[in-house]
Amino acid sequence: MKILAIGANGIIGKAVVNRLAKDHDVISVGHSRGDITVDTQSKDSIRALFEQVGMVDAVVSMAGNGAMGSLADMPDSGYQTVLDSKVMGQVNLVRIGLEYLNHGGSITLTSGQSSDNPSLGTAAISMATAAVNGFVGAAALELIDGKRLNVVSPSFVKETMEMLGMDSSTGMPADELAAYYVASVSGQKNGAVYQAVAGLEE
């Protein structure tokens, strides 16, 4: 399959690309680094990306910025960031990407466990991840030509926790998380939220 991987330079993105590239032709896309880049907050940039790469069999998005902060201190810009990036950036990837998706192809987005298991300081991120999950469930009902739409909801990634100086004993290794994206691309589910809270049995 010809797979477009967006957000390929991050910890999750690299692991997903490594997994998918074993069996597929993967086009890696970054935000500011790499041979191909895209600003997912710009519909024109998304359109230009698809015009450049052409028709694909799958799109996988690991893109979307988050902002953490207390309810009292989070500025409007923090909420706007997650709405523009995490939510509308991925929504527009679907809206435009479906035009360039081959019959029977799939799109996989990324949300996060904060939608179901929030913690202090995650009000903005929880709002965004819940929105992405809701969008996928509803939008998937309207797809035609055998096309599918799913979302992976990751728990905290072990490598990210280590980078932030956190106790990573409860984190999921990025390579284990990547298995959920492979399952979404290779499987038959549509409208599914993959709850990535433990290793996926393959």
DRENVORO-542421 format. One record per residue (C-alpha): x, y, z. Coordinates in steps of 0.2 Angstrom, whole numbers, padded with zeros to 4 digits, always signed. Each point is the difference from the previous one (the first is absolute). Layout:
BEGIN
XYZ;...
This chain:
BEGIN
+0000+0000+0000;+0005+0018-0003;-0002+0008+0017;+0001+0019+0005;+0007+0002+0018;-0002+0017+0007;+0009+0005+0016;+0013-0012-0005;+0015+0008+0010;-0007-0001+0017;+0002-0015+0012;-0016-0008-0005;+0002+0004-0018;+0017-0008-0002;-0006-0016+0009;-0015-0001-0012;+0010+0003-0015;+0013-0013+0005;-0014-0013+0002;-0010+0005-0016;+0016+0001-0011;+0003-0018+0002;-0014-0005-0011;-0005+0016-0009;+0005+0015-0010;+0000+0014+0014;+0001+0019-0004;+0006+0009+0015;-0006+0017+0003;+0006+0012+0014;-0006+0017+0005;+0016+0010-0002;+0014-0014-0004;+0002-0013-0014;-0002-0001-0019;-0019+0003+0001;-0008+0011+0013;-0018+0006+0004;-0008+0013+0011;-0016-0009+0006;-0007+0016+0006;-0001+0006-0018;-0013-0008-0012;+0011+0007-0015;+0015-0009+0007;-0010-0016+0002;-0006+0001-0018;+0017+0004-0006;+0007-0016+0009;-0013-0011-0008;+0003+0008-0017;+0018-0004+0002;-0001-0018+0005;-0016-0005-0010;-0012-0014+0004;+0004-0011+0015;-0006-0016+0008;+0001+0006+0018;+0003+0016+0010;+0006-0001+0018;+0001+0016+0010;+0010+0002+0016;-0001+0019-0001;-0007+0012+0012;+0006+0012+0013;-0006+0000+0018;+0001+0013+0014;+0000-0004+0018;-0005+0012+0014;-0013+0002+0014;-0017+0006-0003;+0004+0016+0009;+0016+0004-0010;-0003-0007-0017;-0001+0015-0013;-0012+0000-0014;+0015-0004-0011;+0003-0016+0008;-0018-0006-0004;+0001+0007-0017;+0016-0010-0004;-0007-0017+0004;-0016+0005-0010;+0010+0006-0015;+0013-0014+0000;-0006-0015+0009;-0019+0001-0006;-0002+0010-0016;+0017-0005-0006;-0005-0018+0000;-0018+0003-0005;+0006+0009-0016;+0013-0014-0003;-0016-0011-0002;-0010+0012-0009;+0013+0003-0013;+0009-0017+0001;-0016-0010-0005;+0001+0008-0017;+0018-0008-0002;-0004-0017+0008;-0002-0015-0011;-0015-0011+0001;+0001-0011+0016;+0013+0012+0008;+0001+0006+0018;+0004+0015+0010;+0006-0001+0018;+0001+0015+0012;+0007+0002+0017;-0009+0006+0015;+0005-0005+0018;-0005-0008+0017;-0003+0017+0008;-0017-0001-0008;-0005-0014+0011;+0013+0001+0014;+0003+0018+0003;+0013+0007+0012;+0004+0017+0008;+0005+0013-0014;-0008-0010-0014;-0016+0009-0003;+0005+0007-0017;+0007-0016-0006;-0015-0010+0007;-0012+0011-0010;+0010-0003-0016;+0002-0019+0002;-0018-0002+0003;-0005+0010-0015;+0012-0010-0011;-0008-0016+0006;-0018+0006-0002;+0004+0006-0018;+0007-0017-0005;-0015-0009+0006;-0012+0011-0009;+0010+0003-0016;+0004-0018-0002;-0019-0003-0003;+0000+0010-0016;+0015-0008-0009;-0003-0008-0016;+0010-0011-0012;+0006-0011+0014;+0010+0014+0008;+0003-0001+0019;+0004+0013+0013;+0007-0005+0018;+0010+0008+0014;+0013-0006+0012;-0001+0007+0018;+0017-0002+0007;+0005-0001+0019;+0015+0009+0005;+0015-0005-0010;+0015-0007+0009;+0013+0009-0010;-0010+0017+0002;-0001-0002+0019;+0019-0004+0001;+0003+0016-0011;-0010+0010+0013;+0009-0007+0015;-0016-0010+0005;-0001-0017+0008;-0002-0010-0016;-0004-0017+0008;-0019+0002-0005;+0004+0006-0017;-0003-0010-0016;+0016-0002-0012;-0003+0009-0016;+0003-0016-0010;-0014-0009+0009;-0012+0015-0003;+0005+0000-0018;-0009-0018-0001;-0017+0009+0002;+0003+0011-0015;+0005-0016-0011;-0016-0008+0006;-0010+0015-0005;+0008+0000-0018;+0000-0019-0003;-0017-0004+0008;-0018+0002-0004;-0006+0011+0014;-0009+0016-0004;-0004+0014+0013;+0010-0009+0013;+0009+0008+0014;+0015-0010+0004;+0003+0001+0019;+0019-0002+0000;+0003-0003+0019;+0009-0016-0001;+0010-0010-0013;-0010-0006-0014;+0000-0019-0002;+0005-0004-0018;
